[in-house]
Every structure is written in structure tokens, then in C-alpha cells.
């Protein structure tokens, strides 16, 4: 079945090379850097190296019998010897008095296809080492390591064994020992406000507790991103600097203080260390996706990338309200007006927030009273969806839980059944919560409050996705648990938030600074798609003198559609504001949201970035480039284009006197013919950007 006919993940196109064996002592000693060992014992240290020979993880056992690992890229130590292990509530700890009983190795090289994504074909190429360790009580644990050309991933596995029917993890001891003189880009790992912070740029030694992904440039110039992959039925972690330069994976606890409740056999998520020689190299990493399981949903042709508009920004700038009343945004009449605009300009859908009972009063604390099936009287959901169907525009659903996941869970099936009956195939869910805690009501009716990244919440977020999948519905999660690549396994998890988005420019203190979107591609975006909601054209909605404004040029708003990847992209502004800038609006109409391939062209974290993407199933390329508060000229070689072919570059750049603060609106639109051998000098204004469509012409 060809891509374009169905969005079901396709089988591998290359033969998988998979070799697994337990090395005998003589061969292991010749292959690994080995210390002396007994005749029946595997040699340690044990190591695994990436296919290109550059990334290496070494496992050692110290004098206390504690396992420790280190990571090197070429000749540079990136992670100094760091401890591994776990502590349990009622079992011997997996930390000291450990011996290595076997070292199994494997390798694989295959390709798989994404049903949608920033690239269609993904190569999964790694070398693997599985080290079985045993403690003094005879309990067995496995450390599984995969070494890719773009980084290292490892996880813990506890096999089925007597006495491990129930396990309570009270601490994970995994550490990451970094050079404290490196530079880090990070947001605070405070659990009460999720991930919606302005990024810090500091020395590694000045990081406190940080959410992942956290990106580091070592003194040697190597770029490192610490995160995790395949977070399922486990607690997410924050990076907790316990000693100078040494970060522990601090698991988010349950309300009772324990970390994870499970049973053997089980495995943790992958702890990931993405590696590149420079910042742009991080942009091409596929390791997070490759460490997730393949598509579990089968044919997902109903998951449709696209562009949408919404009754959303008007509420953030106080032109409309979520709750009912004279300024209510989610009315039948207003929704039809948006649907008319969407149909005229080729948008797929209209997001409508505030349509259902529960928004009146202090909706931030209304988690107990939201209904997900009962609309306000001025919103006829039956008429709206029928009108949209006639115009070829779908209603995009919205569920705000205000953090009460039990109230949502009790109504979830009925809510999704309603949407399925009405033909609503995409839903934005929201988990705004007081103090960042989600309300859980147990079987006895007692309320407990759990953190967003805790094991309970991780399960609830995934539950919404699997329930939706049974009804052909895709989920766009806001106030989410962190993205860890599960879109590969559940392709209907089409996007999510997970960082400061556009709305902070309307009311945030402070608004997003110009460098914000020059940091996101190298941090948050390494985890996966983000529904940032770009495309605001009225950059001063609260007036020229207001603190809250959009700190970009208009051209930079266009560049965001390429730089910040999501398979669903919003044109976030009010329809009437696009009529004021028809030339610039044309780029939003043209740019795809689904890609054949993507290339990190250039960049430095927090300074600037340039990314090129080829339209899926087409020949045209698109490029987005943007800068921080500094104006700069960025040379961009066009060697990503097809050799021997001429392209018409439709260039949307900052006007000559543009500046995000004093003159954000000028956009210069021009065309020129280019080939793969050309280099474009992109002149970016302060807080500015450039967006380009390379329209393919005939070849030689």
C-alpha cells in the first residue's frame, strides 16, 4: 500500500540485520575494553559503540559493586562516570553488591515510514548491549543500551522472578555527570506549572532542577540533550543537580510520596542522551522516535495533518469570553463566520473553545462542573457540524478539564461518542490545573492531587489517546505530560503543547522574548511536535505601549510555520487581521504541515536557526529562518535542493527597516531562480525571520 493511499505505518524497506549473542570470555575480552575476570564471568568494563564508531557507553562496576556508566563522543567524555540503579520500598536495592552475569549484544539497521511527520522515512540503525546484573540476594536486573549515531539510550528491565509480583520504587538513582563549565538551556523543573517557563541560559553548574529536554554545549563544543523516550506506566523525571555538575533523575512522586508502583516483568522508559557536533546537528536526530514501539493502531489513514483557525485568540486578548454572556465567543453565528473564512481560504477546521457548560465564573477552578456533552444554549453543535460538513470544514473539538481528570474520565466515553457521531475527528484537550496538580478521586470518593508528570497522570493522558483512537479521533494535548515520542506508537497523538506558546504574548509576564523561538528547536522541539499556534499578524493587540505584545516581526511569524514543527498548524489571529496583509498571508496558505524530509541547515541555540523541509509527496521545499533580538545575516547553502533542477524561490523577508520593537510589520516579498549550488544570504532583522517557498521547476 503506497503512502498517500493510507497512513498506516509501513513495514521496513531494508532487511533488518539483527544478531544477538552472549559473548564468551575470550571473545568479549578481545572485543571490549576488559578488566581481568574469572573463567565463568563476563569481562567488565563492557562497552557498546554506535555504528559510526563515535558514540560509546562504557559500563563499569566500582569497588562497592555499584554499576556506573560513562559516555564519550569521539575523544571527548560527555558523561563522566555516573551511577545507576533503583531503591525499592520492600526489596533489596539495585545499586551495590552487583555482579555482571552476562553481556548480550545485537545490532539492527532498518527503515520504517511515519504515517505523518517531519520526515517520511526514518532509519533505525544501532548497536545494542544488554547487561544482566545480579545482587547478593540473587535478584536479576538488565541494563539495555542502544548506541545510535545521534546518541545513546538506555533503560532498566526487571525480569519476572520470585518475590517481584509487586514493586514500589522509592527512588531512581540514575545520574548524568556533566562538565560543570558547559552551557545549559533549561526551564525550571518545578512541578506546579508544567513546562510554561522562559528558558534560562546558564553554566551547567548554575542549573537547579530542570525539566527535560535540557540541552548542553560542552566546553569542547559537543551538543548534548538529556531527555527520555517511551514514557508509559512510569513517572517522568526532572534533572536534579545534587552535586556540582551531577544530575539525578528525580522521579515525579505520587501524592503518597512513592514514585512508581509496578510489578515484574517491567521496564523503564529510555534515558536518552542525544549527541551532535553542533547545534544544527541536533535538529536531525530521530533517536527519540526510534526508541518507541511501532504503530499499535494499524491503519491510521483517518489521522489527517492540516491547518486550522479558531475561536481562541479573541479570548486571550479579551475581545471575546470563554464563558457565556454578551461577548461569548463560542456561538453558532460566530463559528459559522469562522467556517466561512476557513472554507474560502482552504483551512481544514475551526477550533471552538468555550462551547460547553462549565466556563462561567472562575473556569480555572471549574474541574468538578464541566460537562463534555452539554453545549451552551447559544451554541448549536448539531447545526455547526452540519454547516461545516457542507463547507468542507470540520469542527475541531475542545475539552478543558481544569485538572479534574476523574470528572473527565467519567464522561470521556460519552464525550468521544458524541464527537464521533458528529464527525469531529480532532480534539484539543486541556489540563490547566491549580498548583499544577491533577485531581484524582479514588474508589472511596476521596480526592488526591497528582503531578502532571507522575505515573497516574502519565496513564490518564494515554488513556484519552487510546479511547479517542477507538473512535477515529486524534488528540492534541495542552498542559500535557512531556512528549517522549509516543506518536510513533499512537499516531493519533497528533500534537501537544508543553512549552510557552503564543498565548503568553497576550497576557504573560513577561511575554515570550525574541530568543524564545530560537531556543525551542534545540530543546522542547527535540521531543516532538508542538502546537505553538503561530501566525499572529496584529503584533500589538493590547496597544503599542502595552507590556504584552508579540515580540517578533511579521516575517518571523511566517518562519515559525517551518521552524516549529507540528502536523496541525493554527493560523492563530482573527480573520479580519489577515485581510490587512494579503501578501504575507499567502505563505500561510501555501505552506504544508506534512513533510517528506527535514534538514537542520544552520543555527546556534538561542541565537538563530534555519530549517528546510520538503513537502510530502511533492517537489517543493520550504525554509524557515529566525533570529533572537540581534539582527544578523545568515548564509544558507541550498544543497538540500535536488541537483540539476531550477527552483523559483518565493522569499518573504523582513523589510529593510524592520525591527520587532519599533517597526515589526514590513515584509518584503520577492522571487528569484535558484539551484542546489547557490547560497542565499538571509538578512534577519532584530527579532525577525525569513520564510521561503522553493517552487520546483523543470530539471535539466
C-alpha positions as CSV (number, residue, x, y, z in Angstrom):
1,X,0.0,0.0,0.0
2,X,1.5,3.3,-1.0
3,X,1.9,6.3,1.1
4,X,-0.9,8.7,0.3
5,X,-3.4,5.9,0.0
6,X,-3.2,5.0,3.7
7,X,-1.4,6.4,6.7
8,X,-0.7,3.1,8.2
9,X,2.9,2.7,9.2
10,X,4.6,0.7,6.5
11,X,6.9,-2.4,7.0
12,X,10.6,-1.9,6.9
13,X,12.1,-1.4,3.5
14,X,15.5,-2.6,4.4
15,X,16.2,-6.1,5.8
16,X,16.8,-5.9,9.5
17,X,20.3,-7.1,10.5
18,X,19.7,-8.5,14.0
19,X,22.4,-10.5,15.7
20,X,22.1,-11.5,19.3
21,X,24.6,-13.5,21.3
22,X,26.2,-13.8,24.7
23,X,29.9,-13.4,24.2
24,X,32.2,-16.0,25.7
25,X,35.0,-14.6,27.8
26,X,37.8,-14.9,25.2
27,X,35.8,-13.0,22.5
28,X,34.4,-10.5,25.0
29,X,37.9,-9.7,26.2
30,X,39.1,-9.1,22.7
31,X,36.1,-7.0,21.7
32,X,35.5,-4.9,24.9
33,X,37.9,-2.9,27.0
34,X,38.1,-5.5,29.6
35,X,39.3,-5.9,33.2
36,X,40.5,-9.3,34.4
37,X,37.7,-11.7,35.2
38,X,37.1,-15.3,36.3
39,X,36.7,-18.0,33.7
40,X,32.9,-18.1,34.1
41,X,32.4,-14.3,34.4
42,X,31.9,-11.8,31.6
43,X,34.6,-9.2,31.4
44,X,33.9,-5.6,32.6
45,X,34.1,-2.8,31.8
46,X,31.7,-3.6,28.9
47,X,31.0,-1.1,26.1
48,X,28.8,-0.5,23.1
49,X,29.6,1.9,20.3
50,X,27.4,3.5,17.6
51,X,27.6,2.2,14.0
52,X,29.8,5.2,13.0
53,X,32.2,4.5,15.9
54,X,31.8,7.9,17.5
55,X,29.4,7.4,20.5
56,X,30.3,5.0,23.2
57,X,28.8,3.9,26.5
58,X,31.0,2.1,29.0
59,X,29.6,0.2,31.9
60,X,31.8,-0.5,35.0
61,X,31.4,-2.0,38.4
62,X,33.1,0.0,41.2
63,X,34.8,-1.3,44.3
64,X,31.4,-1.3,46.1
65,X,29.8,-3.4,43.4
66,X,27.8,-0.4,42.1
67,X,27.2,-0.1,38.4
68,X,28.4,3.1,36.8
69,X,28.4,4.2,33.2
70,X,30.1,6.9,31.1
71,X,29.5,8.3,27.6
72,X,32.1,9.6,25.1
73,X,31.8,11.1,21.7
74,X,35.0,10.5,19.7
75,X,37.7,11.6,22.1
76,X,35.5,13.7,24.4
77,X,34.0,12.4,27.6
78,X,30.4,13.8,27.6
79,X,29.0,12.0,30.6
80,X,31.6,11.2,33.3
81,X,31.2,8.0,35.4
82,X,27.7,8.2,36.8
83,X,25.8,5.8,39.0
84,X,22.9,3.6,38.0
85,X,20.2,1.8,39.9
86,X,17.0,1.9,42.0
87,X,15.8,1.7,45.5
88,X,12.6,-0.1,46.4
89,X,10.2,0.1,49.4
90,X,10.3,-3.7,50.2
91,X,13.0,-5.2,48.0
92,X,16.8,-5.1,48.1
93,X,18.1,-2.1,46.3
94,X,19.5,-2.4,42.8
95,X,22.7,-0.4,43.4
96,X,25.5,-2.1,45.4
97,X,27.0,-5.6,45.6
98,X,26.1,-6.2,42.0
99,X,27.9,-8.6,39.7
100,X,27.6,-8.9,35.9
101,X,26.4,-12.4,34.8
102,X,26.1,-11.9,31.1
103,X,26.6,-9.4,28.3
104,X,24.4,-9.8,25.2
105,X,24.9,-7.7,22.1
106,X,22.9,-7.0,19.0
107,X,22.7,-4.7,16.0
108,X,19.9,-3.6,13.7
109,X,19.6,-1.5,10.6
110,X,16.1,-0.9,9.1
111,X,13.8,1.8,7.7
112,X,10.3,2.5,8.7
113,X,7.7,5.0,7.4
114,X,5.8,7.6,9.5
115,X,2.2,7.9,8.6
116,X,2.8,11.7,9.1
117,X,5.8,13.5,10.3
118,X,8.8,15.8,9.8
119,X,10.2,13.0,7.6
120,X,8.5,10.1,5.9
121,X,11.3,7.5,6.1
122,X,13.2,7.0,9.3
123,X,16.4,4.9,9.5
124,X,16.7,2.9,12.7
125,X,20.4,1.9,13.0
126,X,22.0,1.0,16.3
127,X,24.2,-1.4,18.2
128,X,22.9,-2.8,21.4
129,X,24.2,-4.2,24.7
130,X,22.1,-5.9,27.3
131,X,24.0,-6.4,30.6
132,X,22.4,-8.7,33.2
133,X,23.3,-7.8,36.8
134,X,22.6,-9.8,39.9
135,X,22.7,-8.6,43.5
136,X,23.7,-10.5,46.6
137,X,20.2,-11.9,47.1
138,X,20.1,-13.3,43.6
139,X,17.7,-10.7,42.1
140,X,18.3,-10.0,38.4
141,X,18.3,-6.7,36.6
142,X,19.1,-5.8,33.0
143,X,20.6,-2.6,31.7
144,X,19.8,-2.4,28.0
145,X,21.8,0.1,25.9
146,X,21.4,1.2,22.3
147,X,24.0,3.3,20.6
148,X,23.0,5.3,17.6
149,X,24.9,7.8,15.5
150,X,22.8,10.5,17.1
151,X,23.1,9.5,20.7
152,X,22.7,6.8,23.4
153,X,19.6,5.4,25.0
154,X,19.4,3.0,28.0
155,X,16.7,1.6,30.2
156,X,16.3,-0.8,33.1
157,X,14.5,-4.1,32.8
158,X,13.4,-6.3,35.7
159,X,12.6,-9.8,34.5
160,X,9.9,-12.0,36.0
161,X,11.3,-13.7,39.1
162,X,10.1,-14.9,42.5
163,X,9.1,-12.2,45.0
164,X,8.7,-9.4,42.5
165,X,4.9,-9.7,41.9
166,X,4.6,-6.2,43.4
167,X,7.2,-3.5,43.4
168,X,7.2,0.1,44.8
169,X,10.1,2.2,43.5
170,X,11.0,5.0,46.0
171,X,14.0,6.4,44.1
172,X,15.8,6.0,40.8
173,X,19.5,6.6,41.2
174,X,20.4,7.3,37.5
175,X,22.8,10.2,37.3
176,X,24.2,12.3,34.5
177,X,27.6,13.8,35.3
178,X,28.3,16.8,33.1
179,X,31.2,19.2,32.8
180,X,30.0,22.0,35.1
181,X,31.7,24.6,32.8
182,X,29.4,23.7,29.9
183,X,26.4,26.0,28.9
184,X,22.9,24.8,29.5
185,X,19.5,25.8,28.2
186,X,16.8,24.8,30.6
187,X,13.4,25.6,32.3
188,X,12.8,25.1,36.0
189,X,11.7,21.6,37.0
190,X,9.1,22.9,39.4
191,X,6.1,20.6,39.1
192,X,3.4,23.2,39.8
193,X,3.5,25.0,36.4
194,X,4.2,22.2,34.0
195,X,6.7,23.5,31.3
196,X,5.5,27.0,30.6
197,X,8.6,29.0,31.5
198,X,11.0,31.3,29.8
199,X,14.3,29.5,29.1
200,X,17.4,30.1,31.1
201,X,20.9,30.2,29.6
202,X,23.5,29.5,32.3
203,X,26.5,27.5,33.1
204,X,25.7,23.8,33.9
205,X,26.8,24.4,37.4
206,X,24.0,27.1,37.9
207,X,21.2,24.8,36.8
208,X,18.9,24.0,39.7
209,X,16.1,21.5,39.0
210,X,15.3,21.3,35.3
211,X,12.7,19.7,33.1
212,X,13.8,17.7,30.1
213,X,14.8,18.1,27.4
214,X,17.7,20.1,28.7
215,X,20.4,21.0,26.2
216,X,24.0,21.5,26.9
217,X,27.0,22.7,24.9
218,X,30.2,21.1,26.4
219,X,33.4,23.1,26.7
220,X,34.6,21.0,23.7
221,X,31.6,22.2,21.6
222,X,29.6,18.9,21.6
223,X,25.9,19.5,21.9
224,X,24.0,17.2,24.3
225,X,20.3,16.9,25.0
226,X,19.1,14.9,28.0
227,X,15.5,13.5,27.9
228,X,13.6,10.3,27.9
229,X,11.7,8.1,25.4
230,X,8.6,5.9,25.6
231,X,7.2,7.2,28.9
232,X,4.5,4.6,29.7
233,X,3.2,3.5,33.1
234,X,6.1,5.2,34.9
235,X,6.9,8.5,36.4
236,X,8.6,11.2,34.3
237,X,11.7,12.7,35.8
238,X,13.3,16.1,36.3
239,X,17.1,16.7,36.4
240,X,18.1,17.4,40.0
241,X,21.6,18.7,40.5
242,X,22.6,17.0,43.7
243,X,26.3,17.7,43.4
244,X,28.2,20.2,41.2
245,X,27.6,19.0,37.6
246,X,25.9,15.8,38.7
247,X,22.2,15.5,37.9
248,X,20.0,12.7,39.3
249,X,16.8,11.6,37.5
250,X,14.3,12.7,40.2
251,X,11.1,10.8,39.5
252,X,7.8,12.7,40.0
253,X,6.1,11.2,43.0
254,X,2.6,10.0,43.7
255,X,0.6,12.0,46.3
256,X,1.7,9.4,48.9
257,X,5.4,10.1,48.2
258,X,6.2,6.9,46.4
259,X,7.5,7.1,42.8
260,X,6.3,4.1,40.8
261,X,4.0,1.2,41.6
262,X,4.5,-1.8,39.3
263,X,5.3,-5.5,39.0
264,X,7.8,-7.7,37.2
265,X,8.4,-8.1,34.4
266,X,8.6,-4.4,33.5
267,X,11.0,-1.9,32.0
268,X,11.5,1.8,32.5
269,X,11.4,4.5,29.8
270,X,14.6,5.0,27.9
271,X,17.0,7.6,29.4
272,X,18.2,9.5,26.3
273,X,21.4,11.4,25.5
274,X,21.2,13.0,22.1
275,X,24.6,14.0,20.7
276,X,25.8,16.2,17.8
277,X,28.9,18.1,16.9
278,X,27.0,21.4,16.7
279,X,23.6,22.8,17.4
280,X,22.2,22.2,13.9
281,X,23.1,18.5,14.1
282,X,20.6,18.0,17.0
283,X,17.8,19.1,14.7
284,X,18.2,16.0,12.5
285,X,18.0,13.4,15.4
286,X,15.5,10.6,15.2
287,X,16.6,8.7,18.2
288,X,13.6,9.5,20.4
289,X,11.2,8.1,17.8
290,X,13.4,5.1,17.2
291,X,13.3,4.1,20.9
292,X,9.5,3.9,20.8
293,X,7.5,0.9,19.7
294,X,6.0,0.7,16.2
295,X,2.4,1.8,15.4
296,X,0.0,-0.1,17.6
297,X,-3.2,1.2,15.9
298,X,-3.0,-0.3,12.5
299,X,-4.5,1.7,9.6
300,X,-4.5,5.3,10.7
301,X,-5.4,6.9,7.4
302,X,-8.1,8.9,9.4
303,X,-5.3,10.9,11.2
304,X,-5.1,13.9,9.0
305,X,-2.4,16.7,9.2
306,X,-3.6,20.1,8.2
307,X,-4.1,23.8,9.1
308,X,-6.9,25.3,11.1
309,X,-8.2,28.5,12.6
310,X,-10.0,29.0,15.8
311,X,-12.2,31.0,18.2
312,X,-9.3,31.2,20.6
313,X,-7.0,34.2,20.3
314,X,-10.0,36.6,20.7
315,X,-10.5,35.2,24.2
316,X,-6.8,35.7,25.1
317,X,-6.9,39.4,24.0
318,X,-10.3,39.9,25.8
319,X,-12.3,40.6,22.6
320,X,-14.4,37.5,23.4
321,X,-15.0,35.3,26.5
322,X,-14.9,31.6,27.1
323,X,-18.0,31.9,29.4
324,X,-21.5,32.8,28.3
325,X,-22.7,36.4,28.0
326,X,-22.7,39.2,25.6
327,X,-19.1,38.6,24.4
328,X,-19.3,34.8,24.3
329,X,-17.0,33.6,21.6
330,X,-18.4,30.1,21.0
331,X,-21.7,30.9,19.4
332,X,-23.3,29.3,16.4
333,X,-23.2,32.6,14.5
334,X,-19.5,33.2,15.2
335,X,-18.5,29.7,14.5
336,X,-20.2,29.8,11.1
337,X,-18.4,33.1,10.3
338,X,-15.0,31.3,11.1
339,X,-16.1,28.3,9.0
340,X,-16.9,30.6,6.0
341,X,-13.4,32.1,6.3
342,X,-11.8,28.6,6.6
343,X,-13.7,27.4,3.5
344,X,-12.7,30.4,1.5
345,X,-9.0,30.0,2.2
346,X,-8.7,26.2,2.3
347,X,-8.3,25.6,6.1
348,X,-9.3,22.2,7.3
349,X,-11.0,23.1,10.5
350,X,-12.2,25.5,13.1
351,X,-11.3,25.1,16.8
352,X,-14.0,26.3,19.2
353,X,-13.2,26.8,22.8
354,X,-15.8,27.7,25.4
355,X,-18.7,25.8,23.8
356,X,-19.7,23.6,26.7
357,X,-21.2,24.1,30.2
358,X,-18.6,24.9,32.8
359,X,-16.8,28.0,31.7
360,X,-18.8,30.6,33.6
361,X,-17.2,32.1,36.7
362,X,-13.7,31.0,37.6
363,X,-13.3,28.3,35.0
364,X,-9.7,27.7,36.1
365,X,-11.2,26.0,39.2
366,X,-14.3,24.5,37.5
367,X,-13.0,21.0,37.1
368,X,-15.8,19.5,39.1
369,X,-18.6,21.1,37.0
370,X,-17.5,20.8,33.3
371,X,-19.8,18.9,31.1
372,X,-18.3,17.5,27.9
373,X,-21.6,16.7,26.2
374,X,-23.8,19.7,27.0
375,X,-23.3,22.9,25.0
376,X,-24.3,26.4,25.9
377,X,-27.8,27.4,24.6
378,X,-26.2,29.8,22.0
379,X,-24.0,27.0,20.5
380,X,-26.0,24.5,18.4
381,X,-23.3,21.8,18.0
382,X,-25.6,19.8,15.6
383,X,-26.1,22.8,13.3
384,X,-22.5,23.8,13.4
385,X,-21.1,20.5,12.4
386,X,-23.6,20.1,9.7
387,X,-22.8,23.5,8.3
388,X,-19.1,22.7,8.4
389,X,-19.6,19.5,6.6
390,X,-21.4,21.4,3.8
391,X,-18.5,23.8,3.5
392,X,-15.8,21.1,3.8
393,X,-14.6,22.4,7.2
394,X,-14.6,20.2,10.3
395,X,-15.3,21.4,13.8
396,X,-12.2,20.8,16.0
397,X,-13.4,19.8,19.4
398,X,-12.2,21.1,22.7
399,X,-12.3,19.6,26.3
400,X,-10.9,21.7,29.2
401,X,-10.7,19.6,32.4
402,X,-9.3,22.3,34.8
403,X,-7.2,19.5,36.2
404,X,-10.1,17.2,37.3
405,X,-9.1,14.1,35.4
406,X,-11.6,11.9,37.3
407,X,-14.5,14.1,36.1
408,X,-13.1,13.9,32.6
409,X,-12.6,10.1,32.8
410,X,-16.2,9.6,34.0
411,X,-17.5,11.4,30.9
412,X,-14.8,10.5,28.4
413,X,-16.6,7.7,26.6
414,X,-19.8,9.7,26.2
415,X,-17.9,12.8,25.1
416,X,-16.0,11.0,22.4
417,X,-19.1,9.1,21.3
418,X,-20.8,12.5,20.7
419,X,-17.8,13.7,18.7
420,X,-17.7,10.5,16.7
421,X,-21.4,10.8,15.8
422,X,-20.9,14.4,14.7
423,X,-17.8,13.7,12.6
424,X,-15.4,15.6,14.9
425,X,-12.1,13.8,14.3
426,X,-9.6,16.1,16.2
427,X,-9.9,17.2,19.8
428,X,-7.8,19.6,21.8
429,X,-7.7,18.6,25.4
430,X,-6.6,21.0,28.2
431,X,-5.3,20.2,31.7
432,X,-5.0,23.6,33.3
433,X,-4.7,22.8,37.0
434,X,-4.4,24.8,40.2
435,X,-0.8,24.5,41.5
436,X,-0.2,22.1,38.6
437,X,-1.9,19.2,40.3
438,X,-4.5,16.9,38.7
439,X,-7.4,15.8,40.8
440,X,-7.9,12.1,41.2
441,X,-10.9,10.7,43.1
442,X,-10.3,7.1,44.3
443,X,-12.8,4.3,44.7
444,X,-13.8,5.5,48.1
445,X,-14.6,9.0,46.8
446,X,-11.5,10.6,48.4
447,X,-9.7,13.3,46.4
448,X,-6.0,13.1,45.8
449,X,-3.8,15.5,43.9
450,X,-1.2,14.2,41.5
451,X,1.5,15.9,39.5
452,X,1.4,16.2,35.7
453,X,4.5,14.0,35.2
454,X,3.5,11.4,37.8
455,X,2.7,7.8,37.0
456,X,-1.0,8.3,37.5
457,X,-1.2,11.3,35.1
458,X,1.0,9.6,32.5
459,X,-1.6,6.8,32.4
460,X,-4.5,9.2,32.2
461,X,-3.1,11.1,29.2
462,X,-2.5,7.9,27.4
463,X,-6.0,6.7,28.2
464,X,-7.5,9.7,26.5
465,X,-5.5,8.9,23.4
466,X,-6.4,5.2,23.2
467,X,-10.1,5.9,23.9
468,X,-10.1,8.5,21.2
469,X,-8.3,6.1,18.8
470,X,-11.2,3.6,19.1
471,X,-13.5,6.3,17.7
472,X,-11.2,7.6,14.9
473,X,-10.3,10.7,16.8
474,X,-6.9,12.4,17.1
475,X,-5.7,14.2,20.3
476,X,-3.8,17.5,20.6
477,X,-2.9,17.7,24.3
478,X,-2.4,21.0,26.1
479,X,-0.8,21.3,29.5
480,X,0.5,17.8,28.7
481,X,2.9,15.3,30.1
482,X,6.2,15.8,28.2
483,X,6.4,14.4,24.7
484,X,8.6,11.2,24.6
485,X,7.9,10.0,21.1
486,X,4.7,8.1,21.7
487,X,3.3,9.5,18.5
488,X,5.1,6.6,16.8
489,X,3.1,4.0,18.7
490,X,-0.1,6.0,18.8
491,X,-0.1,8.2,15.6
492,X,-3.4,9.8,16.7
493,X,-1.5,11.7,19.4
494,X,-1.0,14.3,16.7
495,X,0.4,17.2,18.7
496,X,0.7,18.7,22.1
497,X,1.8,21.9,23.8
498,X,4.4,21.5,26.5
499,X,6.2,24.9,26.5
500,X,5.3,28.6,26.4
501,X,3.1,29.1,23.4
502,X,1.7,32.2,21.6
503,X,-0.9,33.0,24.3
504,X,1.8,34.2,26.7
505,X,2.3,37.2,24.4
506,X,-1.3,38.3,25.1
507,X,-1.1,38.2,28.9
508,X,2.1,36.6,30.2
509,X,4.6,38.3,32.5
510,X,6.9,38.7,30.7
511,X,5.7,37.8,27.2
512,X,7.9,35.4,25.2
513,X,11.2,37.2,24.4
514,X,12.7,37.2,20.9
515,X,15.1,34.4,21.7
516,X,12.3,32.1,22.8
517,X,11.7,30.6,19.4
518,X,15.5,30.4,18.7
519,X,15.8,28.1,21.8
520,X,12.7,25.9,21.3
521,X,14.0,24.0,18.2
522,X,17.1,22.8,20.2
523,X,15.2,22.0,23.4
524,X,11.4,21.3,23.5
525,X,11.2,20.5,19.8
526,X,13.7,17.7,20.1
527,X,10.9,15.8,22.0
528,X,8.3,16.1,19.2
529,X,5.7,18.3,17.6
530,X,4.4,21.4,19.4
531,X,1.1,23.2,18.9
532,X,2.7,26.6,19.3
533,X,-0.2,28.4,17.4
534,X,1.8,30.9,15.2
535,X,0.5,33.3,12.7
536,X,-0.5,36.4,14.7
537,X,-0.5,39.4,12.4
538,X,-1.7,42.1,14.9
539,X,1.5,42.1,16.9
540,X,0.3,44.7,19.4
541,X,-3.2,43.6,20.2
542,X,-3.1,45.5,23.6
543,X,-1.7,48.7,22.1
544,X,1.8,50.0,21.3
545,X,2.6,50.9,24.9
546,X,1.4,47.6,26.5
547,X,3.9,45.2,28.0
548,X,2.1,42.3,26.5
549,X,2.8,42.1,22.8
550,X,4.2,39.7,20.3
551,X,8.0,40.3,20.3
552,X,8.6,39.3,16.7
553,X,8.4,40.8,13.2
554,X,5.6,39.7,10.9
555,X,8.1,37.8,8.7
556,X,9.2,35.8,11.7
557,X,5.6,34.7,12.3
558,X,5.7,33.1,8.8
559,X,9.1,31.4,9.5
560,X,7.5,29.8,12.6
561,X,5.4,27.5,10.3
562,X,8.6,25.8,9.1
563,X,10.8,26.1,12.2
564,X,8.3,24.9,14.9
565,X,7.1,21.5,13.5
566,X,3.5,20.3,14.1
567,X,1.3,18.3,11.7
568,X,-1.5,20.6,12.7
569,X,-0.8,24.3,12.4
570,X,-3.1,27.1,13.5
571,X,-3.5,30.4,11.9
572,X,-4.0,31.9,15.3
573,X,-5.1,35.5,14.6
574,X,-8.6,36.9,14.0
575,X,-9.7,36.5,10.4
576,X,-10.0,40.3,9.8
577,X,-6.3,40.8,10.7
578,X,-5.2,38.6,7.8
579,X,-7.1,40.8,5.3
580,X,-4.6,43.6,6.2
581,X,-1.6,41.7,5.0
582,X,-2.7,39.6,2.0
583,X,0.8,39.0,0.6
584,X,2.2,37.6,3.9
585,X,-1.0,35.6,4.4
586,X,-0.3,33.8,1.2
587,X,2.7,31.9,2.7
588,X,0.4,30.5,5.5
589,X,-2.0,29.3,2.8
590,X,0.8,27.7,0.8
591,X,3.0,26.0,3.5
592,X,2.3,22.3,4.1
593,X,2.2,20.6,7.5
594,X,3.4,17.2,6.5
595,X,6.9,16.6,5.2
596,X,8.9,14.2,3.0
597,X,12.2,15.2,4.8
598,X,13.6,17.9,7.0
599,X,17.1,19.2,7.3
600,X,18.7,21.3,10.0
601,X,20.5,23.9,7.9
602,X,22.2,26.2,10.5
603,X,21.8,27.5,14.0
604,X,23.2,28.3,17.4
605,X,21.0,27.7,20.5
606,X,19.2,30.9,21.5
607,X,20.7,32.9,18.6
608,X,19.3,31.8,15.3
609,X,18.0,28.7,13.4
610,X,17.3,27.7,9.8
611,X,15.4,24.6,8.9
612,X,14.4,23.3,5.4
613,X,11.6,20.8,4.7
614,X,10.3,19.1,1.6
615,X,6.6,18.8,1.1
616,X,5.5,15.2,1.4
617,X,4.7,13.7,-1.9
618,X,5.9,16.8,-3.7
619,X,8.9,18.5,-5.1
620,X,8.7,21.9,-3.4
621,X,10.9,22.8,-0.4
622,X,10.2,25.4,2.3
623,X,12.7,27.1,4.6
624,X,12.2,29.0,7.8
625,X,14.9,31.1,9.5
626,X,14.7,33.3,12.5
627,X,16.9,35.2,15.0
628,X,16.8,36.4,18.6
629,X,16.9,40.1,19.5
630,X,20.0,40.6,17.4
631,X,19.9,41.4,13.7
632,X,22.2,39.1,11.7
633,X,23.0,37.8,8.2
634,X,22.8,34.0,7.9
635,X,24.4,32.3,4.8
636,X,22.2,29.3,3.8
637,X,23.7,26.9,1.2
638,X,20.9,25.4,-0.9
639,X,22.5,21.9,-1.2
640,X,19.3,20.3,0.2
641,X,17.6,21.0,-3.2
642,X,17.6,18.5,-6.0
643,X,20.8,18.9,-8.1
644,X,20.2,19.8,-11.7
645,X,16.9,21.4,-11.0
646,X,15.9,25.1,-11.0
647,X,13.6,26.4,-8.3
648,X,11.7,29.7,-8.0
649,X,12.4,31.0,-4.5
650,X,9.4,32.9,-3.2
651,X,11.0,34.9,-0.4
652,X,9.2,36.6,2.5
653,X,11.8,38.6,4.4
654,X,11.9,41.4,6.9
655,X,11.7,44.8,5.3
656,X,14.9,46.9,5.3
657,X,13.9,48.9,8.4
658,X,12.0,46.2,10.2
659,X,12.6,45.7,14.0
660,X,10.5,43.6,16.4
661,X,10.1,46.5,18.8
662,X,10.0,49.7,16.7
663,X,8.8,48.6,13.3
664,X,7.6,44.9,13.2
665,X,5.3,44.9,10.1
666,X,7.3,45.5,7.0
667,X,7.6,42.3,4.8
668,X,9.5,42.3,1.5
669,X,8.2,39.7,-0.9
670,X,10.3,38.8,-4.0
671,X,11.2,36.0,-6.3
672,X,14.4,34.7,-7.9
673,X,15.6,31.5,-9.5
674,X,18.0,29.3,-7.6
675,X,19.7,25.9,-7.8
676,X,21.3,23.5,-5.3
677,X,24.7,25.2,-6.0
678,X,23.5,28.6,-4.7
679,X,23.8,30.2,-1.3
680,X,21.3,32.7,0.0
681,X,22.3,35.4,2.3
682,X,19.4,35.8,4.7
683,X,19.2,39.3,6.3
684,X,17.2,38.9,9.5
685,X,16.0,41.9,11.4
686,X,16.2,42.1,15.2
687,X,13.5,39.6,16.3
688,X,13.0,38.8,12.7
689,X,12.9,36.0,10.2
690,X,12.6,34.8,6.6
691,X,10.2,32.2,5.1
692,X,10.8,30.8,1.6
693,X,8.9,28.5,-0.7
694,X,11.2,26.9,-3.3
695,X,8.8,26.1,-6.1
696,X,10.2,23.3,-8.2
697,X,10.7,23.9,-11.9
698,X,11.9,21.5,-14.7
699,X,15.1,19.6,-14.4
700,X,18.0,19.6,-16.8
